[in-house]
Amino acid sequence: MNKVIYLDSAASALKPESVIRAEMDFLQNAYANAGRGICGRASNVDNMVANARADVARFINAAPDQIVFTSGTTDGMNRIVHIINDCVCGAGIKNKTVMVSDLDHHSARLPFELLYDSDLCKIVLCPMDEKYNLVCPDLPRADVFVITAMSNVMGMPQDVGAIVRAARKKNPDVITVVDAAQYVVHNEIDVQEWDCDFMCFSAHKIGADTGLGIMYVKNPDRWISPDKFGGGMISKITGSAVEHNVTFQWESAPAKFEAGTLPLTQIIGLPAAVDYLSANRPNLDLIKYLYDRLSENPRIKIITPRDSTLFTFYVDGMHILDFGASVGARGVCLRVGNMCASWIHKVLGVAGTARISVGSMNVMDDVVRAADIIESVVK
Ligand SMILES: Cc1ncc(COP(=O)(O)O)c(C=O)c1O
């Protein structure tokens, strides 16, 4: 059997040994719940979670209490809809304008589109230029703005700081929500420079484990009501709902937004992933190599520019799923389909594409062998 060439890090990154070791060590030697116990072991886990929070805060230039652990980008984006919709106090985003873009992943846009579906708000589109980048100066006015910092199809970084500033010129109170799931892999994030209200990414795409996400909240105290309720997020209950005189006092952030037991093992592995990625960003010369070599094949239609973080293309005269199955059978793991980004595919006028993405562990030999196999399939 062929050795697998893993070129699908944009879907999920392979895990560095240091992450696996940190998780195994926790499970074998230090396991306990966090935020619950007072024994030495439990407070040790509290410290490990606090350290992971501080590490990831530093990674994006935030403060630890602005970091909320979620289960992933999808979870974060869905939760933001409920947090800003203020499901308990009911102020809501009724009659508000939400701006989305055709670069968005389904995870970022669908939660808002579903509000539109129930006639709660109006959806408008952020314009794009001819290179499919978000256009800044001429933005429509919006109350909420979903900004994809890097499309998982186009792979180009957007100037989030400039976009946020342009949106604020039209409406100083606009709530800006950034999907950084792809951006975070290739670029340093400075949430203070971006000055966004919310930002989400998934731990599994930066080499940490699945089931964990990071949601940055600029002003955690601004959002009065949590969106999830349970253990660890409430500091005081007075009265009783049975007697119609209950009042709740939430913990302060971030605990207010972290009901229930956290994904502890994944959180314990996170600092090692942050360290590894910071020192070993994916080598984008591999993408340039693919661009230069495969652009010579007349049947390969390349969508992404040479300086993209991704190599996205389709094959003239071949169904993209057939292509994916053929190279997959020869050991090349890449992504084919609409990549949960159907809007950009509609704009591009293709039903699906193939995407090669490189992670920290990929080397030039991987893409040389992948290109050999792709050329043998697309003659
Ligand atoms: C740009 C973008 N946003 C959101 C997501 C959703 O991430 P997750 O499935 O980890 O929640 C992805 C995943 O591919 C993505 O690429």
The ligand as an SDF file (V2000), in Angstrom:
LIG
                    3D

 16 16  0  0  0  0  0  0  0  0999 V2000
  -13.4070   29.1140    7.4410 C   0  0  0  0  0  0  0  0  0  0  0  0
  -14.0150   28.0440    8.3140 C   0  0  0  0  0  0  0  0  0  0  0  0
  -14.9420   28.3930    9.2120 N   0  0  0  0  0  0  0  0  0  0  0  0
  -15.5160   27.4960   10.0210 C   0  0  0  0  0  0  0  0  0  0  0  0
  -15.1860   26.1620    9.9550 C   0  0  0  0  0  0  0  0  0  0  0  0
  -15.8450   25.1840   10.8750 C   0  0  0  0  0  0  0  0  0  0  0  0
  -14.9270   24.6630   11.7620 O   0  0  0  0  0  0  0  0  0  0  0  0
  -15.3240   23.4480   12.7400 P   0  0  0  0  0  0  0  0  0  0  0  0
  -15.8730   22.3790   11.8450 O   0  0  0  0  0  0  0  0  0  0  0  0
  -14.0340   23.0780   13.3830 O   0  0  0  0  0  0  0  0  0  0  0  0
  -16.3320   23.9720   13.6860 O   0  0  0  0  0  0  0  0  0  0  0  0
  -14.2360   25.7410    9.0250 C   0  0  0  0  0  0  0  0  0  0  0  0
  -13.8860   24.3090    8.8880 C   0  0  0  0  0  0  0  0  0  0  0  0
  -13.4440   23.8510    7.8870 O   0  0  0  0  0  0  0  0  0  0  0  0
  -13.6230   26.7170    8.1880 C   0  0  0  0  0  0  0  0  0  0  0  0
  -12.7000   26.3660    7.2900 O   0  0  0  0  0  0  0  0  0  0  0  0
  1  2  1  0
  2  3  1  0
  2 15  2  0
  3  4  2  0
  4  5  1  0
  5  6  1  0
  5 12  2  0
  6  7  1  0
  7  8  1  0
  8  9  2  0
  8 10  1  0
  8 11  1  0
 12 13  1  0
 12 15  1  0
 13 14  2  0
 15 16  1  0
M  END
$$$$
